[in-house]
Amino acid sequence: MMFQAHKIIGLCSKKGKIKPVHVAPRPGEVRRLVADYSKAKKLLGWQPECMFERGLLEFIKWYKSYKFEEWAKPG
């Protein structure tokens, strides 16, 4: 999980400005989740449209364009 946090921080141009905060897992929290689309590919012919990093970049672009952080501010 640490890798993904650092990847997102870098893609947001926040490297050196923010750091991930690691806390103890909550009761019942899944410790590791790994996606494997091989069964969907075999049964449905489905495959991802883009790689993980490109998907993150597209999400970050969308997030910034809608200025979600401004909406989330109190007041």
C-alpha positions as CSV (number, residue, x, y, z in Angstrom):
1,M,0.0,0.0,0.0
2,M,2.9,2.3,0.7
3,F,3.9,2.2,-2.9
4,Q,0.5,3.4,-4.2
5,A,0.5,6.3,-1.7
6,H,3.9,7.5,-2.9
7,K,2.9,7.1,-6.5
8,I,-0.2,9.3,-6.0
9,I,1.8,11.9,-4.1
10,G,4.2,12.1,-6.9
11,L,1.6,12.3,-9.6
12,C,-0.1,15.2,-7.7
13,S,3.3,17.0,-7.6
14,K,3.2,16.9,-3.8
15,K,6.5,15.0,-3.3
16,G,8.3,16.5,-0.3
17,K,5.1,18.4,0.7
18,I,3.0,15.6,2.2
19,K,3.7,12.2,3.5
20,P,1.4,9.1,3.9
21,V,0.2,8.5,7.5
22,H,0.1,4.9,8.5
23,V,-2.2,3.8,11.2
24,A,-3.1,0.4,12.8
25,P,-5.7,-1.6,10.7
26,R,-9.3,-1.4,11.9
27,P,-11.0,-4.6,13.1
28,G,-12.1,-6.7,10.2
29,E,-10.1,-4.6,7.6
30,V,-8.8,-6.5,4.6
31,R,-5.0,-6.4,4.9
32,R,-4.2,-7.1,1.3
33,L,-6.4,-6.9,-1.8
34,V,-5.1,-7.9,-5.2
35,A,-7.2,-7.6,-8.4
36,D,-6.8,-10.2,-11.0
37,Y,-8.9,-9.8,-14.2
38,S,-7.9,-13.1,-15.7
39,K,-11.3,-14.7,-15.0
40,A,-13.2,-11.8,-16.5
41,K,-10.9,-11.9,-19.5
42,K,-11.4,-15.6,-20.0
43,L,-15.2,-15.6,-19.5
44,L,-16.2,-12.2,-20.9
45,G,-13.3,-11.2,-23.1
46,W,-12.8,-8.1,-20.9
47,Q,-9.6,-6.4,-20.3
48,P,-8.7,-3.0,-18.7
49,E,-8.7,0.0,-21.0
50,C,-5.6,1.5,-19.4
51,M,-2.8,0.8,-17.0
52,F,-2.9,1.7,-13.3
53,E,-0.8,4.8,-13.6
54,R,-2.7,6.2,-16.5
55,G,-6.0,5.6,-14.7
56,L,-4.6,7.5,-11.7
57,L,-3.5,10.4,-13.9
58,E,-7.0,10.6,-15.4
59,F,-8.6,10.5,-12.0
60,I,-6.3,13.3,-10.7
61,K,-7.0,15.4,-13.7
62,W,-10.8,15.0,-13.2
63,Y,-10.5,15.6,-9.5
64,K,-8.5,18.9,-10.0
65,S,-10.9,20.1,-12.8
66,Y,-13.9,19.8,-10.4
67,K,-12.0,21.5,-7.5
68,F,-13.4,18.9,-5.1
69,E,-11.1,20.3,-2.4
70,E,-13.0,23.6,-2.6
71,W,-16.3,21.9,-2.2
72,A,-15.1,19.9,0.9
73,K,-14.1,23.0,2.9
74,P,-16.3,23.8,5.8
75,G,-18.4,26.9,5.7
